[in-house]
């Protein structure tokens, strides 16, 4: 059985655990992920030691044991990635762990600066998972964009997660089509380890947006749509905007509405589970995107999604699981929300599909993980 090391970012934990769970049946797989003092870790570990840690040493990790082998999982904890010497120490720790594992192939989903030594010493063994083929609008860290570009050039075999951007990705970075694989995201099974509280008792129709607040998310269009709905006399429709990040538009005019809730903070996975479980629908009004972890989390709780037809979102949201609309269209947002509000049986049909059928299609993890395995096999054969 080939030995594979998966070096991962904590930010991508939700999809990665489903991938790890399936690759574990084919490979001798080791999972290595980062933790940082300045960002809450998603495992809920409160007293983690700086440096290299083994998952088996922390009781909090036991509830995730159905996804990975705790004996073969490492957590690399640092104070921050923003200071040079911390990033170098973390880069050194990553290489130390990988050297100890001595894998045949390395799978990684990050081009963060702390992977610089990994790329330098092990580029010939790496398969790169690319969740964002292109930077989002408003992204200003040009040196990180440059680092991504260099990684795309250095690493031969890559996996992206939507077919819509496949040709543009190859064309933009001048890549060989045989070196780029198309996988897919599916429902974030990881979220099911949390037990949300049922709070939906007030009879209101609840709409939810959550995630990092950023210009490409198009939140202002959703707020405008909500205001139009209120003006039409619908007083039992509630909108919640929840997440951290810098506000890029004036939200004050909407705060006067009693059914408008703005929670401006970082959300733990426990809080996300509560918000999603207790909503009727989730809305992703993005003006650009690659794919969306928000959608896959909503689907894990069988919640229909209204999403814009940008990036690869149309590959995961269809007429059975939600509604696709054009970006920046307040009218289409209003019409879609009111359609589901007035015809609750449509929501019930979508929930049933997500609960019973979605994972069995080509949108499930079995299909997506098989594509990643193909990339691993190609990388291994090229080393022989």
Secondary structure, DSSP 8 states (H G I E B T S, - for coil): --EEEEEE-GGGHHHHHHHHHHHTTTSEEEEEEEEETTB--TT--SS--SEEEEGGG-GGGGGGTTTS-GGGEEEEEES-SSSHHHHHHHHHHHHHHHHHH--SEEEE----GGGHHHHHHHGGGEEEEES-SS--TT---HHHHHHHHHHHHH--EEEES-STTHHHHHHHHT--GGGEEE------GGGGGS-------S--EEEEEES---GGG-HHHHHHHHHHHHHTT--SEEEEEE--S---S--GGGTTSTTEEEE-S---HHHHHHHHHT-SEEEE--SS-S--HHHHHHHHTT--EEEES-TTGGGT--TTTEEEE-TT-HHHHHHHHHHHHH-HHHHHHHHHHHHHTGGGSTTSHHHHHHHHHHHHHHHHHHH-
